[in-house]
Amino acid sequence: MGVFSRLSDIVNSNINAMLDKAEDPEKIVRLIIQEMEDTLVEVRTNAARALADRKEVSRKKDEFASRAKEWESKAELAIAKGRDDLARGAIAARRKAEEMIDLLDQELKAIEETVNKTNEDLEKLQAKLKEARAKQRSLELRRNAASDSVRISRQVHDGRIDEALARFDRYERRIDELEAEAESWSLGRARTLEDEFAELEAEDAVNAELAELKARVSRRSSGVN
């Protein structure tokens, strides 16, 4: 298959339709992108060759145009010198140069058409390549999201997690029992003299703070700082 035939197939392809028929969409997209990139390289190489040909043909055309002008001048000189035989030879040479110019013009026209067509094909191919890359990115994002969802769902429904949480509850219950046992040792124990004085000291501290608070509120109400 020639590069331009393959290029036409790619440019005219419906990527979504190709994916619908594919068993592995991601693989198909990768293959499509690879084919497009390879074709892009080939087409650009051919385009570069065509541009080089255009320069070469243009240069040859300029050379033959210069020759035609030169033979025209020689024909005029020969006529001025009365040398019709030389003038005829110069005219014949000029006509051959002009024929070559016509041929080169036709070649330039064909090359120009090829360059223009290649440029159009490249624009279409690059648009298709952009579409394929976007589709590839979309598939990757969807696959990653689906994989994350599956992994989370497996963890949520994993019996080992429930078992671990149940063990945690039993451990927490054991701590509650130990704390309760510690508290039980103080139940029914007679208050000591130290406990009584500590309670009085705590009560005095509370009363002192209450008095200070009342005084502050009273000063604020009376407007005294």
Backbone hydrogen bonds in HBPLUS format (Angstrom, degrees):
<---DONOR---> <-ACCEPTOR-->    atom                        ^
c    i                          cat <-CA-CA->   ^        H-A-AA   ^      H-
h    n   atom  resd res      DA  || num        DHA   H-A  angle D-A-AA Bond
n    s   type  num  typ     dist DA aas  dist angle  dist       angle   num
A0006-ARG N   A0002-GLY O   2.92 MM   4  6.17 164.6  1.95 156.3 160.4     1
A0007-LEU N   A0003-VAL O   2.83 MM   4  5.93 153.4  1.90 141.6 150.0     2
A0008-SER N   A0004-PHE O   2.98 MM   4  6.08 154.2  2.04 138.2 144.1     3
A0009-ASP N   A0005-SER O   3.12 MM   4  6.43 155.0  2.19 144.2 150.6     4
A0010-ILE N   A0006-ARG O   2.99 MM   4  6.29 156.9  2.04 152.0 158.0     5
A0011-VAL N   A0007-LEU O   2.86 MM   4  6.03 171.8  1.87 158.0 160.4     6
A0012-ASN N   A0008-SER O   2.99 MM   4  5.99 157.6  2.04 145.9 151.8     7
A0013-SER N   A0010-ILE O   3.13 MM   3  5.08 154.7  2.19 100.6 108.4     8
A0018-MET N   A0014-ASN O   3.04 MM   4  6.36 155.0  2.11 152.9 160.4     9
A0019-LEU N   A0015-ILE O   2.93 MM   4  6.21 150.8  2.02 149.0 157.3    10
A0020-ASP N   A0016-ASN O   2.94 MM   4  6.20 150.1  2.03 147.1 154.8    11
A0022-ALA N   A0019-LEU O   3.05 MM   3  4.97 151.3  2.14 100.5 109.6    12
A0028-ILE N   A0024-ASP O   3.06 MM   4  6.36 160.8  2.09 156.5 162.6    13
A0029-VAL N   A0025-PRO O   2.87 MM   4  6.12 160.5  1.91 155.1 160.2    14
A0030-ARG N   A0026-GLU O   2.98 MM   4  6.23 158.6  2.03 146.3 152.1    15
A0031-LEU N   A0027-LYS O   2.95 MM   4  6.23 157.7  2.00 149.8 155.9    16
A0032-ILE N   A0028-ILE O   2.82 MM   4  6.08 156.4  1.88 150.8 157.8    17
A0033-ILE N   A0029-VAL O   2.88 MM   4  6.09 166.6  1.90 154.5 157.5    18
A0034-GLN N   A0030-ARG O   2.88 MM   4  6.06 160.8  1.91 148.2 154.0    19
A0035-GLU N   A0031-LEU O   2.87 MM   4  6.04 159.9  1.91 148.1 153.5    20
A0036-MET N   A0032-ILE O   2.87 MM   4  6.11 157.3  1.92 149.6 156.3    21
A0037-GLU N   A0033-ILE O   2.84 MM   4  6.05 162.5  1.88 153.0 157.6    22
A0038-ASP N   A0034-GLN O   2.91 MM   4  6.10 161.6  1.94 149.3 154.5    23
A0039-THR N   A0035-GLU O   2.91 MM   4  6.04 160.7  1.94 146.4 152.3    24
A0040-LEU N   A0036-MET O   2.76 MM   4  5.93 150.8  1.84 146.7 155.7    25
A0041-VAL N   A0037-GLU O   3.05 MM   4  6.32 154.0  2.12 146.3 151.7    26
A0042-GLU N   A0038-ASP O   3.08 MM   4  6.41 160.2  2.12 148.4 153.5    27
A0043-VAL N   A0039-THR O   2.80 MM   4  6.00 165.4  1.82 156.5 160.5    28
A0044-ARG N   A0040-LEU O   2.97 MM   4  6.06 160.6  2.01 145.6 151.2    29
A0045-THR N   A0041-VAL O   2.95 MM   4  6.14 148.8  2.05 142.3 151.3    30
A0046-ASN N   A0042-GLU O   2.89 MM   4  6.19 159.6  1.93 150.9 156.1    31
A0047-ALA N   A0043-VAL O   2.76 MM   4  5.98 151.1  1.85 146.2 155.3    32
A0048-ALA N   A0044-ARG O   2.86 MM   4  6.04 156.1  1.92 144.0 150.0    33
A0049-ARG N   A0045-THR O   2.98 MM   4  6.26 152.2  2.06 143.8 151.7    34
A0050-ALA N   A0046-ASN O   2.85 MM   4  6.13 153.2  1.92 146.2 153.7    35
A0051-LEU N   A0047-ALA O   2.87 MM   4  6.16 156.2  1.93 150.7 157.0    36
A0052-ALA N   A0048-ALA O   2.95 MM   4  6.18 152.2  2.03 143.5 151.2    37
A0053-ASP N   A0049-ARG O   2.84 MM   4  6.14 153.1  1.91 146.3 154.1    38
A0054-ARG N   A0050-ALA O   2.86 MM   4  6.13 151.7  1.94 145.3 153.2    39
A0055-LYS N   A0051-LEU O   3.09 MM   4  6.38 153.0  2.16 143.8 150.0    40
A0056-GLU N   A0052-ALA O   3.00 MM   4  6.28 158.6  2.05 148.3 154.3    41
A0057-VAL N   A0053-ASP O   2.81 MM   4  6.02 168.7  1.82 158.3 160.9    42
A0058-SER N   A0054-ARG O   2.93 MM   4  5.99 157.2  1.98 142.7 149.7    43
A0059-ARG N   A0055-LYS O   2.93 MM   4  6.09 150.9  2.01 142.8 150.8    44
A0060-LYS N   A0056-GLU O   2.94 MM   4  6.27 155.6  2.00 148.4 155.0    45
A0061-LYS N   A0057-VAL O   2.85 MM   4  6.08 157.3  1.90 149.5 156.2    46
A0062-ASP N   A0058-SER O   2.97 MM   4  6.21 156.0  2.03 145.4 151.3    47
A0063-GLU N   A0059-ARG O   2.98 MM   4  6.27 147.9  2.08 142.1 151.4    48
A0064-PHE N   A0060-LYS O   2.89 MM   4  6.24 160.8  1.93 156.1 160.1    49
A0065-ALA N   A0061-LYS O   2.85 MM   4  6.05 149.2  1.95 146.1 155.6    50
A0066-SER N   A0062-ASP O   2.90 MM   4  6.10 151.2  1.98 141.1 148.8    51
A0067-ARG N   A0063-GLU O   2.89 MM   4  6.24 149.8  1.99 143.3 152.3    52
A0068-ALA N   A0064-PHE O   2.80 MM   4  6.00 161.4  1.83 147.2 152.2    53
A0069-LYS N   A0065-ALA O   2.99 MM   4  6.22 156.9  2.05 144.2 150.2    54
A0070-GLU N   A0066-SER O   2.88 MM   4  6.10 150.0  1.97 141.5 150.6    55
A0071-TRP N   A0067-ARG O   2.73 MM   4  6.05 161.2  1.77 160.1 164.1    56
A0072-GLU N   A0068-ALA O   2.92 MM   4  6.09 146.9  2.03 140.7 150.3    57
A0073-SER N   A0069-LYS O   3.04 MM   4  6.32 152.8  2.12 142.9 149.4    58
A0074-LYS N   A0070-GLU O   2.96 MM   4  6.30 152.3  2.04 145.4 153.5    59
A0075-ALA N   A0071-TRP O   2.83 MM   4  6.03 154.1  1.90 146.4 153.2    60
A0076-GLU N   A0072-GLU O   3.06 MM   4  6.32 156.7  2.12 145.8 151.5    61
A0077-LEU N   A0073-SER O   2.97 MM   4  6.23 151.7  2.05 143.2 151.3    62
A0078-ALA N   A0074-LYS O   2.83 MM   4  6.09 157.1  1.89 149.9 156.0    63
A0079-ILE N   A0075-ALA O   2.99 MM   4  6.22 157.6  2.04 147.5 153.2    64
A0080-ALA N   A0076-GLU O   2.96 MM   4  6.17 157.5  2.01 144.5 151.0    65
A0081-LYS N   A0077-LEU O   2.98 MM   4  6.25 136.3  2.18 141.0 152.7    66
A0081-LYS N   A0078-ALA O   3.15 MM   3  5.05 127.0  2.45  91.2 105.0    67
A0083-ARG N   A0078-ALA O   2.70 MM   5  4.86 158.9  1.74 157.1 150.8    68
A0082-GLY N   A0079-ILE O   2.99 MM   3  4.95 157.2  2.04 102.2 109.0    69
A0087-ALA N   A0083-ARG O   3.00 MM   4  6.28 151.8  2.08 145.6 154.6    70
A0088-ARG N   A0084-ASP O   2.79 MM   4  6.04 157.2  1.84 152.1 156.4    71
A0089-GLY N   A0085-ASP O   3.15 MM   4  6.44 158.9  2.20 142.3 147.7    72
A0090-ALA N   A0086-LEU O   2.90 MM   4  6.15 155.0  1.96 149.0 155.6    73
A0091-ILE N   A0087-ALA O   2.87 MM   4  6.09 156.3  1.92 151.0 157.7    74
A0092-ALA N   A0088-ARG O   2.91 MM   4  6.15 157.6  1.96 150.0 156.0    75
A0093-ALA N   A0089-GLY O   3.01 MM   4  6.23 154.8  2.07 142.9 149.8    76
A0094-ARG N   A0090-ALA O   2.84 MM   4  6.07 151.3  1.92 144.7 153.2    77
A0095-ARG N   A0091-ILE O   2.87 MM   4  6.13 155.0  1.94 149.4 155.8    78
A0096-LYS N   A0092-ALA O   3.05 MM   4  6.33 152.7  2.12 145.5 152.4    79
A0097-ALA N   A0093-ALA O   3.06 MM   4  6.33 154.8  2.12 144.4 151.1    80
A0098-GLU N   A0094-ARG O   2.90 MM   4  6.22 151.1  1.98 146.9 155.4    81
A0099-GLU N   A0095-ARG O   2.86 MM   4  6.14 146.0  1.97 143.6 153.1    82
A0100-MET N   A0096-LYS O   3.00 MM   4  6.31 154.6  2.06 146.3 152.7    83
A0101-ILE N   A0097-ALA O   2.95 MM   4  6.26 145.8  2.07 140.3 150.5    84
A0102-ASP N   A0098-GLU O   2.99 MM   4  6.31 152.6  2.06 145.1 151.3    85
A0103-LEU N   A0099-GLU O   2.99 MM   4  6.35 158.9  2.04 149.6 155.1    86
A0104-LEU N   A0100-MET O   2.83 MM   4  6.04 160.0  1.87 150.0 155.9    87
A0105-ASP N   A0101-ILE O   2.84 MM   4  6.03 144.7  1.96 144.2 154.3    88
A0106-GLN N   A0102-ASP O   3.07 MM   4  6.39 155.2  2.13 147.3 152.7    89
A0107-GLU N   A0103-LEU O   2.96 MM   4  6.29 153.3  2.03 145.1 153.1    90
A0108-LEU N   A0104-LEU O   2.79 MM   4  6.00 155.0  1.85 145.9 153.0    91
A0109-LYS N   A0105-ASP O   2.90 MM   4  6.16 151.3  1.98 145.5 153.4    92
A0110-ALA N   A0106-GLN O   3.02 MM   4  6.33 157.9  2.07 147.3 152.2    93
A0111-ILE N   A0107-GLU O   2.91 MM   4  6.18 159.6  1.95 150.2 156.2    94
A0112-GLU N   A0108-LEU O   2.81 MM   4  5.97 158.4  1.85 148.8 155.0    95
A0113-GLU N   A0109-LYS O   2.98 MM   4  6.22 156.2  2.04 147.4 153.3    96
A0114-THR N   A0110-ALA O   2.99 MM   4  6.26 154.2  2.06 143.9 151.2    97
A0115-VAL N   A0111-ILE O   2.85 MM   4  6.15 159.0  1.89 154.0 159.5    98
A0116-ASN N   A0112-GLU O   2.92 MM   4  6.14 165.8  1.94 151.8 155.4    99
A0117-LYS N   A0113-GLU O   2.90 MM   4  6.06 161.9  1.93 148.1 153.5   100
A0118-THR N   A0114-THR O   2.84 MM   4  5.97 158.1  1.89 148.7 155.4   101
A0119-ASN N   A0115-VAL O   2.88 MM   4  6.07 154.1  1.95 147.3 154.5   102
A0120-GLU N   A0116-ASN O   3.03 MM   4  6.32 157.2  2.08 147.7 153.1   103
A0121-ASP N   A0117-LYS O   2.90 MM   4  6.16 161.6  1.94 150.5 155.9   104
A0122-LEU N   A0118-THR O   2.82 MM   4  6.00 153.1  1.89 148.9 156.4   105
A0123-GLU N   A0119-ASN O   3.07 MM   4  6.32 157.1  2.13 146.5 151.8   106
A0124-LYS N   A0120-GLU O   3.05 MM   4  6.36 160.0  2.09 150.3 155.5   107
A0125-LEU N   A0121-ASP O   2.80 MM   4  5.96 160.4  1.83 149.5 155.8   108
A0126-GLN N   A0122-LEU O   2.85 MM   4  5.99 162.4  1.88 151.3 155.7   109
A0127-ALA N   A0123-GLU O   3.09 MM   4  6.28 149.7  2.19 140.4 148.3   110
A0128-LYS N   A0124-LYS O   2.94 MM   4  6.24 156.9  1.99 149.9 156.2   111
A0129-LEU N   A0125-LEU O   2.78 MM   4  6.02 152.9  1.85 149.6 158.1   112
A0130-LYS N   A0126-GLN O   2.94 MM   4  6.10 152.9  2.01 141.2 148.0   113
A0131-GLU N   A0127-ALA O   3.00 MM   4  6.27 152.2  2.08 142.4 150.1   114
A0132-ALA N   A0128-LYS O   2.86 MM   4  6.14 158.2  1.91 150.0 155.8   115
A0133-ARG N   A0129-LEU O   2.92 MM   4  6.12 159.1  1.97 149.5 154.9   116
A0134-ALA N   A0130-LYS O   2.99 MM   4  6.18 153.7  2.06 144.4 151.5   117
A0135-LYS N   A0131-GLU O   2.92 MM   4  6.19 154.1  1.99 146.6 154.0   118
A0136-GLN N   A0132-ALA O   2.84 MM   4  6.11 152.2  1.92 145.7 153.9   119
A0137-ARG N   A0133-ARG O   2.92 MM   4  6.18 158.8  1.96 147.2 152.2   120
A0138-SER N   A0134-ALA O   2.92 MM   4  6.15 157.0  1.97 146.9 153.4   121
A0139-LEU N   A0135-LYS O   2.93 MM   4  6.18 160.0  1.97 150.6 155.4   122
A0140-GLU N   A0136-GLN O   2.97 MM   4  6.21 155.8  2.03 148.3 155.2   123
A0141-LEU N   A0137-ARG O   2.97 MM   4  6.20 161.4  2.01 151.7 156.2   124
A0142-ARG N   A0138-SER O   2.96 MM   4  6.18 162.3  1.99 150.7 155.7   125
A0143-ARG N   A0139-LEU O   2.84 MM   4  5.98 157.7  1.89 147.4 154.0   126
A0144-ASN N   A0140-GLU O   2.89 MM   4  6.08 163.9  1.92 150.9 155.1   127
A0145-ALA N   A0141-LEU O   2.92 MM   4  6.08 160.4  1.95 147.5 153.3   128
A0146-ALA N   A0142-ARG O   2.89 MM   4  6.04 159.0  1.94 146.4 152.4   129
A0147-SER N   A0143-ARG O   2.85 MM   4  6.05 156.5  1.91 149.3 156.2   130
A0148-ASP N   A0144-ASN O   2.90 MM   4  6.12 160.0  1.94 149.4 154.6   131
A0149-SER N   A0145-ALA O   2.93 MM   4  6.14 155.5  1.99 145.3 152.4   132
A0150-VAL N   A0146-ALA O   2.92 MM   4  6.16 158.3  1.96 149.3 154.8   133
A0151-ARG N   A0147-SER O   2.94 MM   4  6.15 162.5  1.97 149.7 154.6   134
A0152-ILE N   A0148-ASP O   2.90 MM   4  6.10 162.5  1.93 151.5 156.0   135
A0153-SER N   A0149-SER O   2.88 MM   4  6.01 161.7  1.91 147.8 153.5   136
A0154-ARG N   A0150-VAL O   2.93 MM   4  6.13 154.7  1.99 148.2 154.9   137
A0155-GLN N   A0151-ARG O   3.09 MM   4  6.36 151.5  2.18 143.0 150.4   138
A0156-VAL N   A0152-ILE O   2.83 MM   4  6.10 160.0  1.87 155.4 161.3   139
A0157-HIS N   A0153-SER O   3.02 MM   4  6.15 155.7  2.08 147.2 152.8   140
A0158-ASP N   A0155-GLN O   3.21 MM   3  4.91 162.7  2.24  99.4 103.2   141
A0161-ILE N   A0158-ASP O   3.13 MM   3  5.70 138.3  2.31 111.5 120.7   142
A0163-GLU N   A0159-GLY O   2.93 MM   4  6.17 156.5  1.99 148.8 155.8   143
A0164-ALA N   A0160-ARG O   2.92 MM   4  6.12 153.8  1.99 142.1 148.9   144
A0165-LEU N   A0161-ILE O   2.91 MM   4  6.20 158.8  1.95 153.1 158.8   145
A0166-ALA N   A0162-ASP O   2.91 MM   4  6.13 151.6  1.99 145.6 153.7   146
A0167-ARG N   A0163-GLU O   2.96 MM   4  6.24 151.9  2.04 145.9 153.4   147
A0168-PHE N   A0164-ALA O   2.93 MM   4  6.22 148.6  2.03 143.0 152.1   148
A0169-ASP N   A0165-LEU O   2.94 MM   4  6.29 154.2  2.01 147.8 153.9   149
A0170-ARG N   A0166-ALA O   3.02 MM   4  6.34 155.2  2.08 145.9 152.4   150
A0171-TYR N   A0167-ARG O   2.87 MM   4  6.13 152.6  1.95 147.5 155.4   151
A0172-GLU N   A0168-PHE O   2.82 MM   4  6.08 157.0  1.87 151.6 158.1   152
A0173-ARG N   A0169-ASP O   2.92 MM   4  6.14 150.8  2.00 144.3 152.3   153
A0174-ARG N   A0170-ARG O   3.00 MM   4  6.27 146.6  2.12 140.1 149.0   154
A0175-ILE N   A0171-TYR O   3.02 MM   4  6.41 149.0  2.12 146.6 154.5   155
A0176-ASP N   A0172-GLU O   2.98 MM   4  6.31 156.8  2.04 147.1 153.4   156
A0177-GLU N   A0173-ARG O   3.02 MM   4  6.30 153.7  2.09 146.1 152.7   157
A0178-LEU N   A0174-ARG O   3.02 MM   4  6.32 153.4  2.09 144.8 151.6   158
A0179-GLU N   A0175-ILE O   2.87 MM   4  6.16 160.4  1.91 156.1 161.1   159
A0180-ALA N   A0176-ASP O   2.88 MM   4  6.08 156.2  1.93 147.0 154.2   160
A0181-GLU N   A0177-GLU O   2.87 MM   4  6.07 149.5  1.96 143.2 152.0   161
A0182-ALA N   A0178-LEU O   3.01 MM   4  6.29 149.9  2.10 143.9 151.4   162
A0183-GLU N   A0179-GLU O   2.98 MM   4  6.28 156.6  2.03 147.8 154.1   163
A0184-SER N   A0180-ALA O   2.91 MM   4  6.10 142.0  2.06 142.5 153.1   164
A0185-TRP N   A0182-ALA O   3.32 MM   3  5.66 146.4  2.44 103.0 111.4   165
A0186-SER N   A0183-GLU O   3.11 MM   3  5.73 153.4  2.18 114.6 121.6   166
A0187-LEU N   A0184-SER O   3.22 MM   3  5.27 150.3  2.31  99.9 108.6   167
A0189-ARG N   A0186-SER O   3.44 MM   3  5.56 165.2  2.46 118.7 118.7   168
A0195-ASP N   A0192-THR O   3.06 MM   3  5.09 118.4  2.46  93.3 108.3   169
A0196-GLU N   A0192-THR O   3.11 MM   4  6.51 150.9  2.19 146.6 154.1   170
A0197-PHE N   A0193-LEU O   3.06 MM   4  6.39 169.5  2.07 158.3 159.0   171
A0198-ALA N   A0194-GLU O   2.93 MM   4  6.04 158.7  1.97 147.4 154.0   172
A0199-GLU N   A0195-ASP O   2.98 MM   4  6.14 146.1  2.10 140.8 149.7   173
A0200-LEU N   A0196-GLU O   2.96 MM   4  6.34 150.8  2.05 148.0 156.4   174
A0201-GLU N   A0197-PHE O   2.86 MM   4  6.12 166.3  1.88 156.4 159.7   175
A0202-ALA N   A0198-ALA O   3.00 MM   4  6.12 155.8  2.06 140.8 147.6   176
A0203-GLU N   A0199-GLU O   2.92 MM   4  6.11 148.0  2.02 140.5 149.7   177
A0204-ASP N   A0200-LEU O   2.83 MM   4  6.16 157.4  1.88 155.7 161.2   178
A0205-ALA N   A0201-GLU O   3.02 MM   4  6.22 157.8  2.07 146.9 152.8   179
A0206-VAL N   A0202-ALA O   3.07 MM   4  6.30 152.4  2.15 141.9 149.0   180
A0207-ASN N   A0203-GLU O   2.92 MM   4  6.17 160.7  1.96 150.4 155.9   181
A0208-ALA N   A0204-ASP O   2.85 MM   4  6.04 159.6  1.89 150.8 156.2   182
A0209-GLU N   A0205-ALA O   3.05 MM   4  6.24 161.1  2.09 144.6 149.4   183
A0210-LEU N   A0206-VAL O   2.90 MM   4  6.11 149.9  1.99 146.9 155.8   184
A0211-ALA N   A0207-ASN O   2.90 MM   4  6.15 156.0  1.95 150.1 155.9   185
A0212-GLU N   A0208-ALA O   3.02 MM   4  6.26 161.8  2.05 150.0 154.7   186
A0213-LEU N   A0209-GLU O   3.01 MM   4  6.17 153.0  2.08 141.4 148.7   187
A0214-LYS N   A0210-LEU O   2.96 MM   4  6.20 156.3  2.02 148.3 154.5   188
A0215-ALA N   A0211-ALA O   2.97 MM   4  6.21 161.0  2.01 151.8 156.7   189
A0216-ARG N   A0212-GLU O   3.03 MM   4  6.24 157.2  2.08 146.5 152.3   190
A0217-VAL N   A0213-LEU O   3.01 MM   4  6.25 158.4  2.06 148.2 153.8   191
A0218-SER N   A0214-LYS O   2.90 MM   4  6.10 156.8  1.96 149.0 155.8   192
A0219-ARG N   A0215-ALA O   2.93 MM   4  6.18 159.3  1.97 151.5 156.3   193
A0220-ARG N   A0216-ARG O   3.03 MM   4  6.21 158.6  2.07 144.8 150.8   194
A0221-SER N   A0217-VAL O   2.97 MM   4  6.17 149.7  2.06 146.4 154.4   195
A0222-SER N   A0218-SER O   3.04 MM   4  6.27 146.8  2.15 144.1 152.7   196
A0224-VAL N   A0219-ARG O   2.83 MM   5  4.90 142.3  1.98 153.6 151.6   197
A0223-GLY N   A0220-ARG O   3.34 MM   3  5.08 150.9  2.43  92.0 100.3   198
